[in-house]
Every structure is written in C-alpha cells, then in structure tokens.
C-alpha cells in the first residue's frame, strides 16, 4: 500500500477549505501543474459536497474521510462517508451524458459526477450497502516537455 495523507472532517461545508489546502500541498509535492491542481480541487470539492449534502439526514452529524495517495505518475484521492448509499451506474467517459438532457436542462447541483468525470482521469463510485459511499478519483501527472 502506498503511503497516504488522511483527513477526517465534519460533514459541513465550512471545512472544505481545509480539504482544498491539503490537496494543494500534496499535489504540489507530487509534481502536478497548477491547472491540474485546480481541476482536482473542483472534483474533490464536488465529491465532498455530495457526501455533505446527501449522505446524512438533516440534523444527524456525520464525517467525511479524505485520503490522498500520491504515487509515481498519478494521485488517487478517496472520499468516504458513512451515511446513506445511493445507486450509481458507472459509465465509460465517452458515454457520460447529462441523463439525456442538454446542459441547460440539468438540475442545479446535478452536475457533480459529470464534473468529476470531466476533470479526472478515472472516477469510481462504490456504494457500500447502506454503510456509506466511497468515491475514488485518480489523476495522472502530465509533465510538459521542455523545449531545448
């Protein structure tokens, strides 16, 4: 198993800045470009927001666990909650749609998974049978070729 940096936050939106700051530090050390880091920040924030908004019943406090696993050439980020799971059907990136709707017809707040898939190289969503949801986001490090 690769070494990872773990973070556990209350399932509340005001703690997302801690996740973004941690991601920035880990991704910078792993050699990601500023643009890739910004993409990852959006995708991870969406995964965390889904957990915050949908996993726990109103008034029932919960937690969100985030793990950053930098490896040679890529980083895997896992976002887990312990709340209600949901049914998710994995689609190939080229088949990702807005549920047969145009972007104008999409529901507010309904673009989170679409954004994650558009910004990351791989997205896996694992519903853990009523024991929460786990979202695994992977991003490759793309190094720009130096002009000699």
Secondary structure, 3 states (H helix, E strand, C coil): CCCCEEEEEECCHHHHHHHHHHHHHHHHHCCCCHHHHHHHHHHHHHHHHHHHHHHCCCCCCCEEEEEEEEECCEEEEEEEECCCCCCCCCCCHHHCCCCCCCHHHCCCCCCHHHHHHHHCCEEEEEECCCCCEEEEEEEECCCCCCCC
